[in-house]
Amino acid sequence: MQLDDVAKNYGALARFYDLGDRWLTRPFARIGRLRVASVGRLSLREGDSVLDIGCGTGLNLPLLVEAVGPTGRVVGLDYSEGMLREARRRVESNGWGNVELVHGDAALLEGVGGPFDAAMSTWALGIVDDLPSALERAVDVLKPRGRLAILDFRSTQAERGLRRRLVDPVLHKVLLWSGIDTAEDLDNERFQKRWEDGKRYLREALVDVEEESNVGGTGFLLWGTKP
Ligand SMILES: C[S@@+](CC[C@H](N)C(=O)[O-])C[C@H]1O[C@@H](n2cnc3c(N)ncnc32)[C@H](O)[C@@H]1O
């Protein structure tokens, strides 16, 4: 998604994002379990530093803050000011003094500091316009032996069956209408190719890379360690 669209679409969506998470995605797609699994793959310890790329409204922050404790450091980066405003609200209402929120492009990761013990991204990198640069930067900001976990979709539609014929067309309309995705983001061939190339790079840049599939085969969680 082009940066202008990220700012516009997610700015408009920000106020409703957590409601959608609570009433739609979490109950039906068991999204919460996938967030916990992603943070778990980072093997965080007390005092660690961790970066959440495309942190949105900060739905991963409670898990990250708990994992690194008060002596750790959590940084969330997002390009949407609207999403960051919601994340800021979450940080303030919880009184987390060790969380920083940074406005910026995942393809540059400027202003986040580092290097980090770990970095993660949930359902954000797949729509980052310059995915190759974003993946390179995600590895760059890690310390040696730093861990990276990425949760995303591997395709924008199921391979076959009822889900492909009935559910996916409706879902795509909702995703377009809400601004979560643009038509380009939902182009399955393009999307799959981006991740094929992206994962090839990650398998070269990291060691101990593992991947598991989720969301009925259309999603993945990939994790690995910087040499
Ligand atoms: C579907 S939301 C996911 C938010 C959050 N990670 C979660 O799990 O709820 C995608 C997020 O990616 C952000 N995003 C998209 N492109 C970006 C970019 N180039 N740089 C930084 N953030 C970006 C959007 O602003 C949005 O907050």
The ligand as a MOL file (V3000), in Angstrom:
LIG
                    3D

  0  0  0     0  0            999 V3000
M  V30 BEGIN CTAB
M  V30 COUNTS 27 29 0 0 0
M  V30 BEGIN ATOM
M  V30 1 C -3.6600 -4.5750 9.4850 0
M  V30 2 S -2.8200 -3.3670 10.4360 0 CHG=1
M  V30 3 C -1.9740 -4.3820 11.6430 0
M  V30 4 C -1.6740 -3.6020 12.9000 0
M  V30 5 C -1.0560 -4.4130 14.0490 0
M  V30 6 N 0.2490 -4.9390 13.7030 0
M  V30 7 C -1.9670 -5.5320 14.4970 0
M  V30 8 O -1.5220 -6.6790 14.5430 0
M  V30 9 O -3.1080 -5.2390 14.8580 0 CHG=-1
M  V30 10 C -1.4880 -2.8720 9.3620 0
M  V30 11 C -0.6540 -1.7290 9.9220 0
M  V30 12 O 0.4840 -1.5360 9.0860 0
M  V30 13 C 0.7490 -0.1500 9.0270 0
M  V30 14 N 1.5920 0.1160 7.8420 0
M  V30 15 C 1.3030 -0.1620 6.5380 0
M  V30 16 N 2.3130 0.2200 5.7440 0
M  V30 17 C 3.2700 0.7340 6.5690 0
M  V30 18 C 4.5760 1.2740 6.3460 0
M  V30 19 N 5.1070 1.3770 5.1150 0
M  V30 20 N 5.3060 1.6810 7.4120 0
M  V30 21 C 4.7820 1.5740 8.6750 0
M  V30 22 N 3.5560 1.0840 8.9420 0
M  V30 23 C 2.8090 0.6540 7.9050 0
M  V30 24 C -0.6420 0.4710 8.9880 0
M  V30 25 O -0.6490 1.8230 9.3270 0
M  V30 26 C -1.3950 -0.4120 9.9940 0
M  V30 27 O -1.3180 0.1200 11.3010 0
M  V30 END ATOM
M  V30 BEGIN BOND
M  V30 1 1 1 2
M  V30 2 1 2 3
M  V30 3 1 2 10
M  V30 4 1 3 4
M  V30 5 1 4 5
M  V30 6 1 5 6
M  V30 7 1 5 7
M  V30 8 2 7 8
M  V30 9 1 7 9
M  V30 10 1 10 11
M  V30 11 1 11 12
M  V30 12 1 11 26
M  V30 13 1 12 13
M  V30 14 1 13 14
M  V30 15 1 13 24
M  V30 16 1 14 15
M  V30 17 1 14 23
M  V30 18 2 15 16
M  V30 19 1 16 17
M  V30 20 1 17 18
M  V30 21 2 17 23
M  V30 22 1 18 19
M  V30 23 2 18 20
M  V30 24 1 20 21
M  V30 25 2 21 22
M  V30 26 1 22 23
M  V30 27 1 24 25
M  V30 28 1 24 26
M  V30 29 1 26 27
M  V30 END BOND
M  V30 END CTAB
M  END
